[in-house]
Amino acid sequence: MNNKEIRKKALSRLSYYWVEAEFLFLVNFGAMALFMAAAYMIVLILRPDLGTFSFPLKLPQIIDTFRESSEVRTAALILPPVMTVFISPLFYGIKWCYYQAAQGKNAPVSGAFYGYFSLRKWGKAILLNLLVFLHKLVYFIPIAAVGGTVYYIFITILNNTESAIMKALLYFGMIIVLLGLSLIYIIVTVKFQLIPYFFAEEPEKKILDIYHEGVEAMSGSKGRFAALQVYFVPMLALCLSGYLAMFVIPYYCMVKAICAAEISGGKLFDEQIENDEKKTEGEAVKSAV
């Protein structure tokens, strides 16, 4: 299947899995929101003056807050590892649900929580997330360094010009450069995209085996999967507006799961139906004879 057919098939899958997909979205979003709200409340207790913030926060306001408040910097440093510890099993559980649904198998939402009932699987989920994160960090650091440098240069020029046209061009140029760097990051890290599905399917395997098998399986399909991700970039950007995320995220997750199933050799639901129909037709012919 090409990517267009995969997107079409994802909508077909979701027609049977929308309720479950929305539940998984709300659970995942709610878990992250809960940790962020807890961190925000702790910071407010330590720094009551931050309660004068107006939302949505603007970038200069965020930067100034980081410079002035050690509590905010500490919370920003602690929150990601704490979320990784508690949400890793859910992350892989959701991948399992979508991967099963993509293949037409039974995919109860309770499967998203199986990792929490085994300390061994919970620990493996955390370690695998850490392993993938460290490998992604190798690519992220130079790209972020380039992005930071470009941002600093553009802001410096922007603060020293009074021309409205020049400011508009600078903003446009900065957006293009940062978008380009984001696309580069997507492309160079696409080789890690199958790893969560391999772990979700066979969590008993060794972490390094799962990692290497996932990377190896993607070796011949990097361009295809990257193109699939790039296609969704504008839609994912629109998710920042709010409610669209409830429709785009489940669709995106199902598309990735179907593509992962095809690349990794998973048997898709339509193929199963086709085989069953052929088998039924064959039996009908034999009965008629």
Secondary structure, DSSP 8 states (H G I E B T S, - for coil): --HHHHHHHHHHHHHHHHHHHHHHHHHHHHHHHHHHHHHHHHHHHH-GGGGG--SS--HHHHHHHHHH-HHHHHHHHHHHHHHHHHHHHHHHHHHHHHHHHHTT----GGGGGGGGG-HHHHHHHHHHHHHHHHHHHHHHHHHHHHHHHHHHHHHHHHHT---HHHHHHHHHHHHHHHHHHHHHHHHHTGGGTTHHHHHHH-TTS-HHHHHHHHHHHHTT-HHHHHHHHHHHHHHHHHGGGSTTHHHHHHHHHHHHHHHHHHHTT---HHHHHHHHHHHHHHHHHHHH-
